[in-house]
Each structure stands twice: as structure tokens, then as C-alpha cells.
């Protein structure tokens, strides 16, 4: 069950929740956001409080790497294993697959908050349904099915998910 949860979390990680790890300086993880709280400055012309851009230039060469290393040192062993698997999967991706995922992440990031919340809710429900389905399988079958699922393209994964939900309704 733990293995399934890790694999599913890795999938979600790549679909949008992992943007902070892949781009640690973008301020999407809790630690970096905590650091930006002190960067609120008052705008003199409209009297609104605004945040400085999170894409500002690094204060010194290698600052991003230092921040990434710090976040890795703070991570739990379980989180590090998930990151390691994710990095290995990203390294093994074709340039076309990377481009597709970047495009989907950009679309998610650029979408209005209500659509983004809807999409993330849909992904969470999908995650829960796949976890339940895989938990109902025998361990050997589970491993084979998860391995096959990971090899599928996005459209094939959609078809797989539909077949899982139809199979569940048929029971």
C-alpha cells in the first residue's frame, strides 16, 4: 500500500504539484514562500501591499543550488525517495514527453484559481480511485499494472482510468 501511495504521489507530483521541486526557486513550496513573507514592500503610488517578484535575480551565483541543497537536507527520507524516483523518471523522458508535461503545467499555472482548484480536485479524486483499485489487486498484479500504467501516454492513461471507473461501477 505504501508503494502504491508513493507511486501515485509521484504521478501527482509530475502533473503539477512537483513544480516547486523541479524549479525550487519559483516559490511554490512552503519553505520558499515562508522566506518571501519578509519581502512584502509598500507601493508608494497606490498604497497597496505587493510582493516582490519570485523570479528575481539570485543574490549571488549558485544561490539557487544552495537553496535546493538546503531543501533536500530538510526533506524526510520518504520525500527524498519520491524525489529520486521523480528525477529518474524525468531523466528518462523523451524531449517530446517533457514538452507535453511543461505545457500542461503551464496551462494549470496560468488557469484562473477556480479552474485550477477544480483540476486539482479532479486529480485528487482520480488519485484516490486509482489507489483503491490498485489496493484491491494482488501484489504481483499490482506491480505489473502500475508499471504498465507508468509507461502509458497521457491519452492512454485517460482510457485506462475510464476502464477502471467503469469496472468499479460494474461491480
C-alpha positions in Angstrom: 0.0 0.0 0.0 2.9 2.4 0.8 4.4 1.7 -2.6 1.2 2.5 -4.3 0.8 5.7 -2.4 4.4 6.7 -3.3 3.8 6.0 -7.0 0.6 7.9 -7.1 2.1 10.8 -5.2 4.9 10.8 -7.8 2.3 11.0 -10.6 0.6 13.9 -9.0 4.0 15.5 -8.3 4.8 15.4 -12.1 1.3 16.7 -13.0 1.6 19.9 -11.2 2.4 19.6 -7.6 6.0 19.0 -8.2 6.7 22.2 -10.0 8.3 23.5 -6.8 10.9 20.7 -6.7 11.8 21.0 -10.4 12.0 24.8 -10.1 12.9 25.2 -6.5 13.4 29.0 -6.9 9.8 29.7 -8.0 8.4 29.9 -4.5 5.8 27.2 -4.8 7.0 25.1 -1.8 6.1 26.1 1.7 9.7 26.9 2.7 10.4 29.3 -0.1 7.1 31.0 0.4 7.9 31.4 4.1 11.1 33.3 3.1 9.2 35.7 0.9 7.0 36.9 3.7 9.7 39.4 4.6 9.8 40.7 1.1 6.5 42.5 1.2 7.0 46.1 0.4 4.7 49.1 0.3 4.0 50.6 -3.0 4.0 54.4 -2.7 1.9 55.3 -5.6 -1.2 53.2 -4.9 -0.8 52.4 -1.2 -1.3 48.6 -1.8 1.0 46.0 -0.4 2.6 43.9 -3.1 5.1 41.1 -3.1 8.4 41.3 -4.9 8.7 39.1 -7.9 9.6 35.5 -7.0 11.6 35.3 -10.3 14.1 37.9 -9.2 17.8 37.6 -9.9 19.7 35.5 -7.4 21.7 37.5 -4.9 24.9 35.6 -5.8 25.9 32.9 -8.3 24.9 29.5 -7.1 22.2 30.7 -4.7 19.5 28.6 -6.4 21.7 25.5 -5.9 22.3 26.3 -2.3 18.6 26.8 -1.7 17.9 23.5 -3.4 20.5 21.7 -1.3 19.1 23.2 1.8 15.6 22.0 1.0 17.0 18.5 0.2 18.7 18.4 3.6 15.5 19.4 5.3 13.4 16.7 3.4 12.4 13.5 5.1 13.8 10.2 3.8 10.5 9.2 2.3 10.2 12.5 0.5 13.8 12.1 -0.8 12.9 8.7 -2.2 9.9 10.2 -4.0 12.1 13.0 -5.4 14.7 10.4 -6.5 12.2 8.4 -8.4 10.7 11.5 -10.0 14.1 12.7 -11.1 14.9 9.3 -12.6 11.6 9.4 -14.5 12.2 12.9 -15.7 15.7 11.9 -16.9 14.3 9.0 -18.8 11.6 11.1 -20.5 11.8 11.9 -24.2 12.1 15.6 -25.1 8.5 15.4 -26.5 7.1 14.0 -23.3 8.9 16.7 -21.3 7.4 19.3 -23.6 3.9 17.9 -23.1 4.2 18.0 -19.4 5.7 21.5 -19.3 2.7 22.6 -21.5 0.2 21.0 -19.1 1.9 22.5 -16.1 1.9 26.0 -17.7 -1.8 25.7 -18.5 -2.5 24.7 -14.9 -0.4 27.5 -13.6 -2.0 30.1 -15.9 -5.6 29.0 -15.4 -7.9 31.0 -13.2 -8.0 30.0 -9.5 -11.4 28.3 -9.7 -10.4 26.2 -12.7 -7.1 25.3 -11.1 -8.9 24.2 -7.9 -11.3 22.2 -10.0 -8.5 20.5 -11.8 -6.5 19.7 -8.7 -9.7 18.3 -7.1 -10.2 16.1 -10.1 -6.6 14.9 -9.9 -7.1 14.1 -6.2 -10.3 12.1 -6.8 -8.5 10.3 -9.6 -5.6 9.5 -7.3 -8.0 8.1 -4.7 -9.8 5.9 -7.2 -6.6 4.5 -8.7 -5.2 3.9 -5.2 -8.4 1.9 -4.2 -8.3 0.0 -7.5 -4.6 -1.0 -7.1 -5.1 -1.8 -3.5 -7.7 -4.4 -4.5 -5.2 -6.3 -6.7 -2.8 -9.0 -5.7 0.7 -7.6 -5.0 2.2 -9.1 -8.2 -0.7 -7.9 -10.4 -0.5 -4.5 -8.7 3.2 -4.1 -9.5 2.6 -5.1 -13.1 -0.4 -2.9 -13.6 1.4 0.1 -12.0 4.4 -0.4 -14.2 2.2 -0.7 -17.3 0.3 2.5 -16.2 3.6 4.5 -15.9 4.5 3.5 -19.4 1.2 4.9 -20.9 0.9 8.2 -22.7 -1.5 10.8 -21.3 -4.3 9.8 -23.6 -3.8 6.1 -22.9 -3.8 6.9 -19.1 -7.2 8.6 -19.6 -8.5 5.5 -21.3 -7.1 3.3 -18.5 -8.7 5.5 -15.8 -12.1 5.3 -17.6 -11.8 1.5 -17.8 -11.0 1.4 -14.0 -14.0 3.5 -13.2 -16.3 1.5 -15.5 -15.0 -1.7 -13.9 -15.7 -0.3 -10.5 -19.3 0.7 -11.5 -19.8 -2.8 -12.9 -19.1 -4.5 -9.6 
